Amino acid sequence: MLAKISILNISNVGYYYIILTHKNIMQAGYKNLQKDLTICLKKIK
């Protein structure tokens, strides 16, 4: 999980870590994870 966050170059790791922990990350595909992170980035910006 933390490795994926590092690969995606997420600056605010704490915020995304909470989001990832809230979801069923082990059952989610990598593409879906990346899509969710992109949506979160857009919401923050």
The 8 nearest C-alpha neighbors of each residue, nearest first, counted from 0:
[[1, 3, 2, 4, 24, 19, 16, 25],
 [2, 0, 4, 3, 5, 16, 6, 12],
 [1, 3, 5, 0, 4, 6, 7, 8],
 [2, 4, 6, 0, 5, 1, 7, 8],
 [3, 5, 1, 7, 2, 6, 9, 8],
 [4, 6, 8, 2, 3, 7, 1, 9],
 [7, 5, 3, 8, 4, 2, 9, 1],
 [6, 8, 4, 5, 9, 3, 33, 2],
 [9, 7, 5, 6, 10, 4, 3, 12],
 [8, 10, 7, 11, 12, 4, 5, 15],
 [9, 11, 12, 8, 5, 13, 4, 15],
 [10, 12, 13, 14, 9, 15, 16, 8],
 [13, 11, 15, 14, 10, 16, 9, 4],
 [14, 12, 16, 15, 11, 17, 10, 18],
 [13, 15, 17, 16, 12, 11, 18, 19],
 [16, 14, 18, 17, 12, 13, 19, 11],
 [15, 17, 19, 13, 18, 14, 12, 20],
 [18, 16, 20, 15, 14, 19, 21, 13],
 [19, 17, 15, 21, 20, 16, 22, 14],
 [20, 18, 16, 22, 21, 17, 15, 24],
 [19, 21, 17, 18, 22, 16, 24, 23],
 [20, 22, 18, 19, 17, 23, 24, 16],
 [23, 21, 19, 24, 20, 18, 27, 25],
 [24, 22, 25, 26, 27, 21, 20, 19],
 [23, 25, 27, 22, 26, 19, 20, 32],
 [24, 26, 23, 27, 28, 22, 0, 29],
 [27, 25, 24, 23, 28, 22, 29, 32],
 [28, 26, 24, 25, 31, 23, 32, 29],
 [27, 29, 31, 30, 32, 26, 24, 25],
 [28, 30, 32, 31, 33, 27, 34, 3],
 [31, 29, 33, 32, 28, 34, 27, 35],
 [30, 32, 34, 28, 33, 29, 35, 27],
 [33, 31, 29, 35, 30, 34, 28, 36],
 [32, 34, 36, 30, 31, 35, 29, 37],
 [33, 35, 31, 37, 32, 36, 30, 38],
 [36, 34, 38, 32, 37, 33, 31, 39],
 [37, 35, 39, 33, 38, 34, 40, 32],
 [38, 36, 40, 34, 39, 35, 33, 41],
 [39, 37, 41, 35, 40, 36, 42, 34],
 [40, 38, 36, 42, 37, 41, 35, 43],
 [41, 39, 37, 43, 38, 42, 36, 44],
 [40, 42, 38, 44, 39, 43, 37, 36],
 [41, 43, 39, 40, 44, 38, 37, 36],
 [44, 42, 40, 41, 39, 38, 37, 11],
 [43, 41, 42, 40, 39, 38, 37, 11]]
